[in-house]
Amino acid sequence: VVNPTTGDIFITDAGNKAVRKINGSTGVVSSLNLAASFYAGVGMDASGRLYLADFGPSVQTDAGRVLRETAAGSGVFAQMNSSPVLSPRDVAVDSTGNAYVTQSNSR
């Protein structure tokens, strides 16, 4: 996902259990300060808050989460869903802030 204000690009790196940020001005790649987990998808709302589809810390767990940044650019995330989502794959956010999550039936 691309932040339209800054031009920064955010991508999931599921193989390395991380989310990466590519600085839109410099091209420098960094990692968000998150616990290692299988992040599969990333979205952004109109205010610039990131949303993450997270399989969970290991492929053996069914504790799929959808995380939302508490404030745009804060790097602090809170879980949105109160019950697990089976294998969340991606997340998109509409203009009114509704989050839509795709899921798969296997890992």
N, CA, C and O atoms as CSV, one atom per row, in Angstrom:
chain,resi,resn,atom,element,x,y,z
A,1,VAL,N,N,0.863,-1.170,0.000
A,1,VAL,CA,C,0.000,0.000,0.000
A,1,VAL,C,C,0.912,1.236,0.000
A,1,VAL,O,O,1.994,1.227,0.587
A,2,VAL,N,N,0.450,2.291,-0.668
A,2,VAL,CA,C,1.219,3.529,-0.764
A,2,VAL,C,C,0.511,4.628,0.014
A,2,VAL,O,O,-0.684,4.862,-0.166
A,3,ASN,N,N,1.256,5.293,0.874
A,3,ASN,CA,C,0.709,6.439,1.594
A,3,ASN,C,C,0.646,7.606,0.617
A,3,ASN,O,O,1.689,8.051,0.138
A,4,PRO,N,N,-0.555,8.121,0.303
A,4,PRO,CA,C,-0.662,9.167,-0.707
A,4,PRO,C,C,-0.043,10.503,-0.296
A,4,PRO,O,O,0.274,11.329,-1.152
A,5,THR,N,N,0.130,10.714,1.000
A,5,THR,CA,C,0.710,11.961,1.487
A,5,THR,C,C,2.232,11.945,1.426
A,5,THR,O,O,2.849,12.911,0.978
A,6,THR,N,N,2.839,10.847,1.878
A,6,THR,CA,C,4.297,10.776,1.976
A,6,THR,C,C,4.951,10.041,0.822
A,6,THR,O,O,6.140,10.224,0.559
A,7,GLY,N,N,4.173,9.201,0.123
A,7,GLY,CA,C,4.746,8.368,-0.934
A,7,GLY,C,C,5.435,7.127,-0.404
A,7,GLY,O,O,5.991,6.347,-1.178
A,8,ASP,N,N,5.406,6.931,0.915
A,8,ASP,CA,C,6.008,5.730,1.500
A,8,ASP,C,C,5.217,4.502,1.067
A,8,ASP,O,O,3.995,4.554,0.931
A,9,ILE,N,N,5.926,3.397,0.853
A,9,ILE,CA,C,5.307,2.146,0.437
A,9,ILE,C,C,5.457,1.143,1.579
A,9,ILE,O,O,6.537,1.005,2.154
A,10,PHE,N,N,4.374,0.448,1.902
A,10,PHE,CA,C,4.392,-0.568,2.948
A,10,PHE,C,C,4.081,-1.913,2.309
A,10,PHE,O,O,3.114,-2.050,1.560
A,11,ILE,N,N,4.912,-2.902,2.615
A,11,ILE,CA,C,4.727,-4.246,2.075
A,11,ILE,C,C,4.888,-5.270,3.185
A,11,ILE,O,O,5.611,-5.052,4.157
A,12,THR,N,N,4.203,-6.387,3.021
A,12,THR,CA,C,4.389,-7.477,3.969
A,12,THR,C,C,5.511,-8.364,3.461
A,12,THR,O,O,5.676,-8.559,2.257
A,13,ASP,N,N,6.267,-8.888,4.388
A,13,ASP,CA,C,7.369,-9.810,4.095
A,13,ASP,C,C,7.125,-11.055,4.943
A,13,ASP,O,O,7.794,-11.289,5.950
A,14,ALA,N,N,6.139,-11.852,4.502
A,14,ALA,CA,C,5.711,-13.002,5.297
A,14,ALA,C,C,6.848,-13.984,5.540
A,14,ALA,O,O,6.928,-14.578,6.615
A,15,GLY,N,N,7.723,-14.161,4.565
A,15,GLY,CA,C,8.836,-15.099,4.722
A,15,GLY,C,C,9.774,-14.717,5.854
A,15,GLY,O,O,10.387,-15.584,6.477
A,16,ASN,N,N,9.886,-13.433,6.119
A,16,ASN,CA,C,10.737,-12.958,7.205
A,16,ASN,C,C,9.932,-12.473,8.404
A,16,ASN,O,O,10.485,-11.896,9.340
A,17,LYS,N,N,8.601,-12.713,8.370
A,17,LYS,CA,C,7.702,-12.373,9.477
A,17,LYS,C,C,7.787,-10.898,9.856
A,17,LYS,O,O,7.907,-10.553,11.031
A,18,ALA,N,N,7.722,-10.022,8.830
A,18,ALA,CA,C,7.891,-8.594,9.065
A,18,ALA,C,C,7.029,-7.777,8.111
A,18,ALA,O,O,6.491,-8.294,7.131
A,19,VAL,N,N,6.910,-6.488,8.421
A,19,VAL,CA,C,6.303,-5.513,7.525
A,19,VAL,C,C,7.382,-4.484,7.237
A,19,VAL,O,O,8.025,-3.971,8.154
A,20,ARG,N,N,7.576,-4.187,5.964
A,20,ARG,CA,C,8.635,-3.272,5.526
A,20,ARG,C,C,8.046,-1.941,5.066
A,20,ARG,O,O,6.927,-1.869,4.558
A,21,LYS,N,N,8.837,-0.896,5.264
A,21,LYS,CA,C,8.501,0.442,4.781
A,21,LYS,C,C,9.602,0.871,3.820
A,21,LYS,O,O,10.787,0.808,4.145
A,22,ILE,N,N,9.194,1.306,2.639
A,22,ILE,CA,C,10.138,1.872,1.681
A,22,ILE,C,C,9.887,3.368,1.660
A,22,ILE,O,O,8.809,3.814,1.265
A,23,ASN,N,N,10.874,4.147,2.081
A,23,ASN,CA,C,10.727,5.593,2.134
A,23,ASN,C,C,10.506,6.131,0.728
A,23,ASN,O,O,11.307,5.874,-0.172
A,24,GLY,N,N,9.427,6.874,0.537
A,24,GLY,CA,C,9.072,7.379,-0.777
A,24,GLY,C,C,10.043,8.392,-1.341
A,24,GLY,O,O,10.104,8.575,-2.557
A,25,SER,N,N,10.804,9.054,-0.488
A,25,SER,CA,C,11.761,10.056,-0.945
A,25,SER,C,C,13.151,9.485,-1.201
A,25,SER,O,O,13.821,9.861,-2.163
A,26,THR,N,N,13.576,8.575,-0.331
A,26,THR,CA,C,14.956,8.094,-0.400
A,26,THR,C,C,15.097,6.665,-0.915
A,26,THR,O,O,16.175,6.271,-1.360
A,27,GLY,N,N,14.017,5.886,-0.859
A,27,GLY,CA,C,14.092,4.481,-1.252
A,27,GLY,C,C,14.668,3.576,-0.177
A,27,GLY,O,O,14.839,2.377,-0.402
A,28,VAL,N,N,14.967,4.131,0.979
A,28,VAL,CA,C,15.528,3.342,2.080
A,28,VAL,C,C,14.455,2.402,2.623
A,28,VAL,O,O,13.318,2.811,2.857
A,29,VAL,N,N,14.831,1.134,2.821
A,29,VAL,CA,C,13.920,0.117,3.337
A,29,VAL,C,C,14.173,-0.072,4.827
A,29,VAL,O,O,15.317,-0.210,5.258
A,30,SER,N,N,13.101,-0.078,5.607
A,30,SER,CA,C,13.208,-0.346,7.044
A,30,SER,C,C,12.072,-1.275,7.435
A,30,SER,O,O,11.148,-1.505,6.655
A,31,SER,N,N,12.147,-1.804,8.641
A,31,SER,CA,C,11.103,-2.697,9.158
A,31,SER,C,C,10.314,-1.969,10.230
A,31,SER,O,O,10.873,-1.210,11.021
A,32,LEU,N,N,9.002,-2.209,10.249
A,32,LEU,CA,C,8.193,-1.672,11.334
A,32,LEU,C,C,8.537,-2.423,12.607
A,32,LEU,O,O,8.928,-3.589,12.559
A,33,ASN,N,N,8.394,-1.765,13.733
A,33,ASN,CA,C,8.716,-2.360,15.024
A,33,ASN,C,C,7.547,-3.220,15.491
A,33,ASN,O,O,6.726,-2.794,16.303
A,34,LEU,N,N,7.491,-4.447,14.956
A,34,LEU,CA,C,6.410,-5.384,15.267
A,34,LEU,C,C,7.008,-6.719,15.695
A,34,LEU,O,O,8.124,-7.066,15.308
A,35,ALA,N,N,6.262,-7.451,16.486
A,35,ALA,CA,C,6.675,-8.810,16.839
A,35,ALA,C,C,6.691,-9.658,15.568
A,35,ALA,O,O,5.879,-9.440,14.668
A,36,ALA,N,N,7.597,-10.609,15.488
A,36,ALA,CA,C,7.660,-11.500,14.334
A,36,ALA,C,C,6.349,-12.267,14.212
A,36,ALA,O,O,5.884,-12.879,15.174
A,37,SER,N,N,5.756,-12.230,13.014
A,37,SER,CA,C,4.499,-12.917,12.772
A,37,SER,C,C,4.312,-13.039,11.270
A,37,SER,O,O,5.030,-12.398,10.502
A,38,PHE,N,N,3.358,-13.851,10.845
A,38,PHE,CA,C,3.092,-14.044,9.428
A,38,PHE,C,C,2.108,-12.982,8.929
A,38,PHE,O,O,0.917,-13.256,8.777
A,39,TYR,N,N,2.607,-11.776,8.676
A,39,TYR,CA,C,1.788,-10.695,8.146
A,39,TYR,C,C,1.572,-10.959,6.663
A,39,TYR,O,O,2.533,-11.074,5.903
A,40,ALA,N,N,0.311,-11.056,6.249
A,40,ALA,CA,C,0.006,-11.451,4.876
A,40,ALA,C,C,-0.492,-10.292,4.026
A,40,ALA,O,O,-0.328,-10.321,2.806
A,41,GLY,N,N,-1.092,-9.281,4.626
A,41,GLY,CA,C,-1.650,-8.187,3.851
A,41,GLY,C,C,-1.616,-6.884,4.612
A,41,GLY,O,O,-1.586,-6.860,5.843
A,42,VAL,N,N,-1.620,-5.799,3.856
A,42,VAL,CA,C,-1.569,-4.474,4.464
A,42,VAL,C,C,-2.529,-3.549,3.713
A,42,VAL,O,O,-2.631,-3.598,2.487
A,43,GLY,N,N,-3.224,-2.710,4.471
A,43,GLY,CA,C,-4.121,-1.717,3.901
A,43,GLY,C,C,-3.940,-0.400,4.634
A,43,GLY,O,O,-3.203,-0.321,5.616
A,44,MET,N,N,-4.617,0.634,4.150
A,44,MET,CA,C,-4.505,1.951,4.778
A,44,MET,C,C,-5.851,2.657,4.670
A,44,MET,O,O,-6.527,2.580,3.644
A,45,ASP,N,N,-6.231,3.348,5.749
A,45,ASP,CA,C,-7.478,4.105,5.695
A,45,ASP,C,C,-7.214,5.535,5.229
A,45,ASP,O,O,-6.068,5.919,4.995
A,46,ALA,N,N,-8.271,6.307,5.100
A,46,ALA,CA,C,-8.169,7.668,4.575
A,46,ALA,C,C,-7.330,8.588,5.452
A,46,ALA,O,O,-6.797,9.587,4.969
A,47,SER,N,N,-7.206,8.257,6.744
A,47,SER,CA,C,-6.402,9.095,7.639
A,47,SER,C,C,-4.926,8.683,7.650
A,47,SER,O,O,-4.109,9.331,8.303
A,48,GLY,N,N,-4.579,7.604,6.926
A,48,GLY,CA,C,-3.182,7.162,6.869
A,48,GLY,C,C,-2.828,6.094,7.877
A,48,GLY,O,O,-1.652,5.760,8.026
A,49,ARG,N,N,-3.821,5.539,8.583
A,49,ARG,CA,C,-3.545,4.442,9.522
A,49,ARG,C,C,-3.375,3.137,8.761
A,49,ARG,O,O,-4.136,2.843,7.839
A,50,LEU,N,N,-2.374,2.357,9.152
A,50,LEU,CA,C,-2.133,1.052,8.542
A,50,LEU,C,C,-3.007,-0.018,9.182
A,50,LEU,O,O,-3.323,0.046,10.370
A,51,TYR,N,N,-3.389,-0.995,8.381
A,51,TYR,CA,C,-4.129,-2.173,8.823
A,51,TYR,C,C,-3.328,-3.385,8.358
A,51,TYR,O,O,-2.804,-3.395,7.244
A,52,LEU,N,N,-3.231,-4.406,9.207
A,52,LEU,CA,C,-2.457,-5.596,8.871
A,52,LEU,C,C,-3.297,-6.854,9.028
A,52,LEU,O,O,-3.994,-7.024,10.029
A,53,ALA,N,N,-3.230,-7.732,8.039
A,53,ALA,CA,C,-3.800,-9.071,8.148
A,53,ALA,C,C,-2.670,-9.958,8.654
A,53,ALA,O,O,-1.627,-10.067,8.011
A,54,ASP,N,N,-2.875,-10.586,9.791
A,54,ASP,CA,C,-1.820,-11.344,10.474
A,54,ASP,C,C,-2.283,-12.771,10.733
A,54,ASP,O,O,-3.207,-13.004,11.512
A,55,PHE,N,N,-1.630,-13.726,10.069
A,55,PHE,CA,C,-1.943,-15.146,10.298
A,55,PHE,C,C,-1.751,-15.509,11.758
A,55,PHE,O,O,-2.542,-16.266,12.321
A,56,GLY,N,N,-0.719,-14.982,12.368
A,56,GLY,CA,C,-0.362,-15.334,13.734
A,56,GLY,C,C,1.126,-15.597,13.822
A,56,GLY,O,O,1.813,-15.621,12.801
A,57,PRO,N,N,1.634,-15.794,15.029
A,57,PRO,CA,C,3.069,-15.948,15.226
A,57,PRO,C,C,3.659,-17.242,14.648
A,57,PRO,O,O,4.870,-17.321,14.437
A,58,SER,N,N,2.830,-18.244,14.392
A,58,SER,CA,C,3.351,-19.472,13.784
A,58,SER,C,C,2.264,-20.077,12.905
A,58,SER,O,O,1.083,-19.772,13.072
A,59,VAL,N,N,2.659,-20.923,11.982
A,59,VAL,CA,C,1.667,-21.534,11.095
A,59,VAL,C,C,0.819,-22.567,11.815
A,59,VAL,O,O,-0.166,-23.044,11.253
A,60,GLN,N,N,1.172,-22.926,13.042
A,60,GLN,CA,C,0.397,-23.897,13.802
A,60,GLN,C,C,-0.765,-23.255,14.558
A,60,GLN,O,O,-1.623,-23.967,15.080
A,61,THR,N,N,-0.807,-21.955,14.624
A,61,THR,CA,C,-1.863,-21.287,15.376
A,61,THR,C,C,-3.001,-20.854,14.454
A,61,THR,O,O,-2.771,-20.532,13.288
A,62,ASP,N,N,-4.206,-20.847,14.967
A,62,ASP,CA,C,-5.351,-20.353,14.216
A,62,ASP,C,C,-5.761,-18.966,14.699
A,62,ASP,O,O,-6.881,-18.525,14.440
A,63,ALA,N,N,-4.876,-18.288,15.386
A,63,ALA,CA,C,-5.197,-16.998,15.988
A,63,ALA,C,C,-4.996,-15.858,14.998
A,63,ALA,O,O,-4.193,-14.958,15.245
A,64,GLY,N,N,-5.720,-15.887,13.873
A,64,GLY,CA,C,-5.605,-14.821,12.883
A,64,GLY,C,C,-6.119,-13.503,13.439
A,64,GLY,O,O,-7.158,-13.451,14.097
A,65,ARG,N,N,-5.373,-12.443,13.163
A,65,ARG,CA,C,-5.736,-11.131,13.697
A,65,ARG,C,C,-5.799,-10.097,12.579
A,65,ARG,O,O,-5.169,-10.238,11.532
A,66,VAL,N,N,-6.566,-9.076,12.834
A,66,VAL,CA,C,-6.545,-7.875,12.012
A,66,VAL,C,C,-6.091,-6.759,12.946
A,66,VAL,O,O,-6.737,-6.481,13.956
A,67,LEU,N,N,-4.989,-6.131,12.602
A,67,LEU,CA,C,-4.419,-5.081,13.436
A,67,LEU,C,C,-4.632,-3.730,12.776
A,67,LEU,O,O,-4.588,-3.612,11.551
A,68,ARG,N,N,-4.866,-2.702,13.603
A,68,ARG,CA,C,-5.023,-1.333,13.112
A,68,ARG,C,C,-4.089,-0.432,13.904
A,68,ARG,O,O,-3.997,-0.525,15.128
A,69,GLU,N,N,-3.406,0.431,13.187
A,69,GLU,CA,C,-2.529,1.404,13.828
A,69,GLU,C,C,-3.394,2.342,14.667
A,69,GLU,O,O,-4.435,2.804,14.199
A,70,THR,N,N,-2.979,2.625,15.889
A,70,THR,CA,C,-3.804,3.431,16.785
A,70,THR,C,C,-3.923,4.877,16.313
A,70,THR,O,O,-4.944,5.520,16.554
A,71,ALA,N,N,-2.903,5.392,15.649
A,71,ALA,CA,C,-2.921,6.726,15.035
A,71,ALA,C,C,-1.982,6.677,13.836
A,71,ALA,O,O,-0.981,5.961,13.854
A,72,ALA,N,N,-2.300,7.423,12.818
A,72,ALA,CA,C,-1.492,7.412,11.596
A,72,ALA,C,C,-0.023,7.715,11.910
A,72,ALA,O,O,0.297,8.730,12.529
A,73,GLY,N,N,0.854,6.823,11.474
A,73,GLY,CA,C,2.287,7.016,11.656
A,73,GLY,C,C,2.817,6.669,13.030
A,73,GLY,O,O,4.013,6.821,13.279
A,74,SER,N,N,1.959,6.203,13.935
A,74,SER,CA,C,2.401,5.939,15.309
A,74,SER,C,C,3.248,4.676,15.414
A,74,SER,O,O,4.114,4.580,16.284
A,75,GLY,N,N,3.004,3.706,14.533
A,75,GLY,CA,C,3.717,2.431,14.626
A,75,GLY,C,C,3.215,1.555,15.758
A,75,GLY,O,O,3.804,0.512,16.043
A,76,VAL,N,N,2.128,1.967,16.410
A,76,VAL,CA,C,1.530,1.200,17.497
A,76,VAL,C,C,0.235,0.595,16.962
A,76,VAL,O,O,-0.601,1.302,16.398
A,77,PHE,N,N,0.073,-0.719,17.141
A,77,PHE,CA,C,-1.067,-1.422,16.576
A,77,PHE,C,C,-1.903,-2.072,17.663
A,77,PHE,O,O,-1.379,-2.518,18.684
A,78,ALA,N,N,-3.212,-2.122,17.432
A,78,ALA,CA,C,-4.141,-2.798,18.329
A,78,ALA,C,C,-4.965,-3.778,17.503
A,78,ALA,O,O,-5.250,-3.531,16.331
A,79,GLN,N,N,-5.339,-4.878,18.116
A,79,GLN,CA,C,-6.147,-5.877,17.425
A,79,GLN,C,C,-7.570,-5.372,17.283
A,79,GLN,O,O,-8.157,-4.869,18.242
A,80,MET,N,N,-8.133,-5.506,16.069
A,80,MET,CA,C,-9.507,-5.069,15.813
A,80,MET,C,C,-10.527,-6.149,16.111
A,80,MET,O,O,-11.604,-5.858,16.631
A,81,ASN,N,N,-10.200,-7.401,15.788
A,81,ASN,CA,C,-11.191,-8.477,15.899
A,81,ASN,C,C,-11.131,-9.141,17.270
A,81,ASN,O,O,-10.052,-9.357,17.822
A,82,SER,N,N,-12.301,-9.461,17.810
A,82,SER,CA,C,-12.367,-10.095,19.125
A,82,SER,C,C,-12.291,-11.618,19.034
A,82,SER,O,O,-11.975,-12.278,20.024
A,83,SER,N,N,-12.574,-12.180,17.871
A,83,SER,CA,C,-12.426,-13.618,17.675
A,83,SER,C,C,-11.516,-13.844,16.467
A,83,SER,O,O,-11.452,-12.996,15.576
A,84,PRO,N,N,-10.818,-14.969,16.428
A,84,PRO,CA,C,-9.855,-15.211,15.343
A,84,PRO,C,C,-10.506,-15.240,13.958
A,84,PRO,O,O,-11.652,-15.659,13.800
A,85,VAL,N,N,-9.755,-14.789,12.973
A,85,VAL,CA,C,-10.133,-14.892,11.571
A,85,VAL,C,C,-9.284,-16.026,10.999
A,85,VAL,O,O,-8.060,-16.006,11.125
A,86,LEU,N,N,-9.917,-17.000,10.379
A,86,LEU,CA,C,-9.186,-18.131,9.838
A,86,LEU,C,C,-8.324,-17.690,8.664
A,86,LEU,O,O,-8.845,-17.285,7.625
A,87,SER,N,N,-7.018,-17.767,8.826
A,87,SER,CA,C,-6.044,-17.484,7.775
A,87,SER,C,C,-6.298,-16.182,7.024
A,87,SER,O,O,-6.535,-16.213,5.817
A,88,PRO,N,N,-6.255,-15.030,7.709
A,88,PRO,CA,C,-6.462,-13.761,7.004
A,88,PRO,C,C,-5.360,-13.529,5.975
A,88,PRO,O,O,-4.183,-13.724,6.275
A,89,ARG,N,N,-5.731,-13.114,4.766
A,89,ARG,CA,C,-4.766,-12.949,3.675
A,89,ARG,C,C,-4.507,-11.493,3.318
A,89,ARG,O,O,-3.375,-11.128,2.999
A,90,ASP,N,N,-5.529,-10.665,3.367
A,90,ASP,CA,C,-5.346,-9.272,2.979
A,90,ASP,C,C,-6.431,-8.436,3.643
A,90,ASP,O,O,-7.439,-8.958,4.121
A,91,VAL,N,N,-6.205,-7.139,3.662
A,91,VAL,CA,C,-7.165,-6.222,4.263
A,91,VAL,C,C,-7.233,-4.967,3.398
A,91,VAL,O,O,-6.215,-4.454,2.935
A,92,ALA,N,N,-8.452,-4.489,3.193
A,92,ALA,CA,C,-8.683,-3.238,2.469
A,92,ALA,C,C,-9.641,-2.409,3.306
A,92,ALA,O,O,-10.466,-2.946,4.045
A,93,VAL,N,N,-9.524,-1.101,3.181
A,93,VAL,CA,C,-10.343,-0.194,3.979
A,93,VAL,C,C,-11.043,0.778,3.034
A,93,VAL,O,O,-10.409,1.382,2.169
A,94,ASP,N,N,-12.354,0.922,3.207
A,94,ASP,CA,C,-13.079,1.845,2.339
A,94,ASP,C,C,-13.015,3.268,2.884
A,94,ASP,O,O,-12.427,3.514,3.937
A,95,SER,N,N,-13.622,4.194,2.162
A,95,SER,CA,C,-13.524,5.615,2.508
A,95,SER,C,C,-14.209,5.980,3.818
A,95,SER,O,O,-13.953,7.049,4.372
A,96,THR,N,N,-15.083,5.099,4.323
A,96,THR,CA,C,-15.740,5.376,5.602
A,96,THR,C,C,-15.095,4.636,6.766
A,96,THR,O,O,-15.576,4.726,7.896
A,97,GLY,N,N,-14.008,3.903,6.506
A,97,GLY,CA,C,-13.279,3.228,7.579
A,97,GLY,C,C,-13.663,1.790,7.818
A,97,GLY,O,O,-13.181,1.180,8.773
A,98,ASN,N,N,-14.522,1.222,6.974
A,98,ASN,CA,C,-14.854,-0.195,7.110
A,98,ASN,C,C,-13.691,-1.033,6.579
A,98,ASN,O,O,-13.190,-0.789,5.482
A,99,ALA,N,N,-13.273,-2.014,7.362
A,99,ALA,CA,C,-12.179,-2.907,6.959
A,99,ALA,C,C,-12.770,-4.198,6.401
A,99,ALA,O,O,-13.683,-4.782,6.985
A,100,TYR,N,N,-12.232,-4.634,5.258
A,100,TYR,CA,C,-12.648,-5.873,4.611
A,100,TYR,C,C,-11.452,-6.800,4.569
A,100,TYR,O,O,-10.370,-6.414,4.128
A,101,VAL,N,N,-11.651,-8.033,5.031
A,101,VAL,CA,C,-10.556,-8.984,5.151
A,101,VAL,C,C,-10.847,-10.213,4.280
A,101,VAL,O,O,-11.932,-10.792,4.341
A,102,THR,N,N,-9.864,-10.591,3.478
A,102,THR,CA,C,-9.968,-11.836,2.740
A,102,THR,C,C,-9.288,-12.916,3.570
A,102,THR,O,O,-8.392,-12.636,4.366
A,103,GLN,N,N,-9.724,-14.134,3.373
A,103,GLN,CA,C,-9.118,-15.236,4.113
A,103,GLN,C,C,-8.960,-16.423,3.186
A,103,GLN,O,O,-9.611,-16.513,2.145
A,104,SER,N,N,-8.085,-17.329,3.582
A,104,SER,CA,C,-7.895,-18.568,2.808
A,104,SER,C,C,-8.236,-19.732,3.703
A,104,SER,O,O,-8.339,-19.582,4.921
A,105,ASN,N,N,-8.411,-20.904,3.097
A,105,ASN,CA,C,-8.746,-22.060,3.904
A,105,ASN,C,C,-7.524,-22.897,4.266
A,105,ASN,O,O,-7.656,-23.964,4.865
A,106,SER,N,N,-6.346,-22.419,3.908
A,106,SER,CA,C,-5.127,-23.149,4.276
A,106,SER,C,C,-3.973,-22.179,4.396
A,106,SER,O,O,-4.054,-21.023,3.981
A,107,ARG,N,N,-2.900,-22.681,4.975
A,107,ARG,CA,C,-1.696,-21.855,5.140
A,107,ARG,C,C,-0.643,-22.353,4.240
A,107,ARG,O,O,0.458,-21.804,4.213
